Amino acid sequence: MTREERIQSEIEVWENAAIIYAKALEEAKKYGDYGGMQHDEHMIKFSQQKVESLEVELQQLKSA
């Protein structure tokens, strides 16, 4: 697996994680789970930040 493929794979993992946490957030809201909502919101933001940083890394790799 090349470095580019590894980064693409990691991007996909973090995008899927954001989707999973978004679904969990809906459930937490449905049941009034405040702690769960906070955790899920944090993890969605964290996942999005990871995707953004990996996309930057991928662009830098492609332009090198």
QUIVEN-V577907 format. One record per residue. N is the residue number from 1. PSI is psi in radians with two decimals (999 if undefined). OMEGA is omega in degrees with one decimal (none if undefined). Layout:
# QUIVEN-V577907
N,PSI,OMEGA  N,PSI,OMEGA
This chain:
# QUIVEN-V577907
1,2.23,178.7  2,2.89,179.3  3,-0.69,178.8  4,-0.77,178.3  5,-0.68,178.9  6,-0.75,179.6  7,-0.75,177.4  8,-0.72,179.3  9,-0.76,178.8  10,-0.67,177.3  11,-0.79,179.6  12,-0.73,179.0  13,-0.83,-177.8  14,-0.58,174.6  15,-0.73,177.7  16,-0.65,178.0  17,-0.73,179.0  18,-0.69,178.6  19,-0.77,179.9  20,-0.79,179.9  21,-0.54,176.5  22,-0.70,176.9  23,-0.70,178.2  24,-0.61,178.1  25,-0.72,176.8  26,-0.77,178.9  27,-0.75,-179.8  28,-0.70,178.0  29,-0.72,-178.9  30,-0.68,-176.5  31,0.11,177.5  32,0.54,-179.6  33,1.57,-174.7  34,-0.78,178.8  35,-0.72,177.3  36,-0.70,178.7  37,-0.79,179.5  38,-0.80,179.9  39,-0.84,-177.6  40,-0.74,177.9  41,-0.75,178.3  42,-0.79,-177.5  43,-0.55,175.2  44,-0.84,178.8  45,-0.76,179.6  46,-0.78,-180.0  47,-0.73,179.1  48,-0.69,177.9  49,-0.71,178.0  50,-0.75,178.8  51,-0.81,-179.4  52,-0.79,-178.2  53,-0.65,177.8  54,-0.63,177.5  55,-0.68,176.0  56,-0.81,179.3  57,-0.72,179.5  58,-0.75,178.2  59,-0.72,178.2  60,-0.68,179.4  61,-0.74,-179.1  62,-0.58,-177.5  63,-0.13,-178.9  64,999,none
